């Protein structure tokens, strides 16, 4: 049995965030969305940009939303099957490696993405997303195995902090190519962005070797299963039957489901929103998202401090979700780049905090006597991915139906409000269960 709170193990675990967060920043949040919007746009702000994808016409940004929704749907289906296999064989690290290599190689393949290869680029984007999010179900499940309850907020925040620092370092390296291509004799304007995608894949693959070398293999509780494909969903059903008996955990998952629709969707579409609605130049958009990531580091630490030392997890989450609601309302009305910068700073402060705090809060609610947490974290990740399917699909559909991304933002406000309602119910039911002693 792996000893908990071992510094080397925790540091190695956090390095996985360092490795894969480069994908989340460069591919999800900055250079890829900006590049995608540029190559699929006719550069006329008064017209709607359409693209043909396997013979069907889509609004360019809506196609991106649908592609991401599909990726999350695949993960929602796959993760219970794979986590079940990992649970019964005690080899979750193998599956973490498999998804990592799948995602990182897809990022390398995006080097060949141009408007002429739109279908290839979108498919590789989907595969990279599957690799990233698929690896997280196994990564997150290590948290209760390597840290005691009183340390999980701190350890979770440490992972996010490592992730932000690592991703920013690579982002700055990519910036050199994007903003100063002449230094390297680059004349093709698409090369810097495509080279950035390639570097993300290499960075992700190389730094992931640190946790792969030092993390334990997983819970050694092998048992033969007749059908591993159905067993994963049977395990989810068993988890759900347990969850239904735990009022505070059930309410938390309801809250998490609704506010996750908003949080992750905002992160995925922020750059495209700035490009399409405010017509901000690429360099300003990328710089803004970088500032957002920098602000997120103290944000995650602040949320950890407030939850552990001051107000408890639920109270802090309630406050953060209220700020998210205000941010979505503000996004509907913003018209200038400076308003966009101010809003990005606010979102950056709460972005890392809500992710880190959600993960550690869920971890605290789990039955600590259980020797295997992967099934519970698979349920957590499936909840998040299904939320993202609804969030991204509704965002794209509302934009296509109404012709404006601003209307899609209002829909996100509704999701956050529903999440807030369940958090308030959670506070009334069991407020002391999440306060660190």
Beta strands, then each sheet from edge to edge (+ up, - down):
strand 1: 50-53
strand 2: 56-59
sheet 1: 1+ 2-
end
